[in-house]
Amino acid sequence: MLNSDMWPSAGWLDALLAVKRTYPFTVPTSLLVESGRLPSGMPEHVRNFGMNPDEFDAAAFEAHAATLRRERAIEAGRLYMPILVDRQEFADVGGYPEGNPEGTTGDKDLIRRYVEAGFKHMTALGSVVYHVQTGEQLWP
């Protein structure tokens, strides 16, 4: 799953799939480069490549992503999107809740339930994605 205010770099999905295939009891998410509009859970990767589709610098982002990308490397998960889920596993843990449960977010609640079911939340360092942090919008 990929939010509409995100721009994936080359190979992002293949990297998520490689983690899931290598470590079946994981729920892999991407390494995000965030715009800085909001505080980031990965502050070491904040860099603004544009805040809307008209000003987004795709070439500069792709070049930056290449400097960060570490194929087949993983670390403990910190952020929640993009996320690769197995459809049956997703259904088995109850999928996303309707709305945000009291005191948390839907993303955190979903990951909590995956962990309770024996999965590890991992960041796939080969899957680099830009997060504009503006919510739903149309991109080219």
Order of alpha helices (4+ residues) and beta strands (2+ residues): beta-alpha-beta-alpha-beta-alpha-alpha-beta
